[in-house]
Amino acid sequence: MSEEEKTEEQDVDPRSYTDKRVLEEHSREQVERWRREAFEKHRRWMEVMKNNYGKD
């Protein structure tokens, strides 16, 4: 893989840039709290999606 292809591949994946930028702008504790809150909201949403109420 050429150096140019590696650079293009890194540009396509926004996570590394976003994570780096967020960690530069906010404390690690704040970012971890946001991750825990997001995980909990996702977990609750998946519980709602498994609920059979109104599907019959």
N, C-alpha and C positions, 0 to 999 in steps of 0.2 A: 504494500500500500504506500503510495507516494505521500509526501508531506502535505501536499495540497488536498488530497483525499481525506487525510486525517483531520485537517482544519475544517473541511466542509462537513464531515461527520460530527464534529464537536458543535458546529453552528446549528445543525439540525436538531440536536437534543437540547431543549431549553432548560431542562432540570438543573444541570450543573451551573449554568449561568445564573438562573433564578436563585438556587440555594445559596450560591456564593454571595450574590447581591443582598439577599435577605439577611444572611449572617453578618455582612458588613454593616448593615443599617440597623440591626436589632440585636439584642443580647441573645445568647444561646438559650438562656432560661425562657425568654419570651417565645422563641421559635419552638422549643420543646412543648411549652404550654399550648401553643396553637396546634401542634401536631396531635397532642393528646385530645384536645377538644374536637378536632376534625375526626379522629378515629372514633370517639364516642358518638358523635352525630351520625357517622356512617353506620356504626353498629346498630343504633336505634332505627335508622331508616331501613336497614335490612330486616329488622324484626317486623316493621310495618309491612314490608313487601311480602313477608311470609304469612301474614294474617289472611285467613280465608274469608273474613267478613265481607259480604257483598259480592263474592265471586260465584256464588251458586245461583 
